[in-house]
C-alpha cells in the first residue's frame, strides 16, 4: 500500500506542476491586458509602463511564472485588480460556500440515485426502471440554466417554498437557514448528478447480482435486503465512486451557471464576475484552485479504489 501511495503522490505532483504551467500561460494568452484594466483605456504609455513594472509584466515570461509559482506555493496569489483584496482571501471565502453547496448536492444526488438505481436493477422491466430511464434522458438533455429558472418560478415565485435569492449561511451557524438558502441550487445540481449516477448504480448492481458469490450468499439463507445492500451494492461501488469523484471535481469550478442564476456567492460566481471585469489574478488563482481540487479528488478516489479492491494496488 505504501508503494502505491508514493507512486500516486508522485503522479499528483507532476500533474499539478504541468497544470500550473497551463493555467499561467492560458491567462497570458487571453486577449486584453491587465495594465489597461488597472490604469484605464485613457492611460498614457508612461502610466501603462509603470503599471507593467509594478506588476512585474516587464520581466521575461519564464521569470514571471517562477515568481508566480513561488508565491502560490506560499499561499500568495496576489491582489485583486478590482477590489485590492488578497486573492487567497476571496477564494477561501467563496470556496467555503461552494463546498457546502457541493455537500448538499451530494446528499440530494445519492439520496435519489442509490435507491432508484438499485430498485431498477432488481426490477429492470418495472415502472421505476422505465420512469428512471426517461427522466435521465430528459434531465441530461435539459440546460441547467433553464431548469434553474423553472425552479425559481415554481418553488420561489409560485409556491413560495424557498427564496429566489440564494445566500451563503454556514451550516453549523444556522442549519435551517443554510438548507433553505441552498435548497434550489442544490436540487438543480443534485438532479443532474442523480441522472448520471442512476445508470452506473443500476449497471453495477445488475452485474453484481449475477456473480456466483451472490448465489452462495443467498444459499446460506441471507435476507434479500442484506444481499443487495451489503454484497451487491458494496461490491459494485468502484465505478460509482469514480463517477462521484469526477462530478465533485467538476462541481468545484463547474457551478458557474447555477451559482449565477441563483446569485449564490460561490467560487463559480467569483470566476464569472472576475472574467467580466478582467480581474486576471482572481481568474488565475481560481483556475489554479479548481485544478488542484480536481487532481486531489482524483487522488482520493484512487486511494479509495485501493482500499475497496486490493487488486488495484498491484496494477
Secondary structure, 3 states (H helix, E strand, C coil): CHHHHHHHHHHHHHHHHHHHHHHHHHHHHCCCCHHHHHHCCCCCHHHHHHHHHHHCCCCCHHHHHHHHHHHHHCCCCCECCCCCCEHHHHHHHHHHHHHHHHHHHHHHHHHHHHHHHHHHHHCCCCHHHHHHHHHHHHHHHCCHHHHHHHHHHHHHHHCCCCCCCCCCCCCCCCHHHHHHHHHHHHHHHHHHHHHHHHHHHHHHHHHHHCCHHHHHHHHCCCCHHHHHHHHHHHHCHHHHHHHHHHHHHHHHHHCHHHHHHCCCCCHHHHHHHHHHCCCHHHHHHHHHHHHHHHHHHHHHHHHHHHHHCHHHHHC
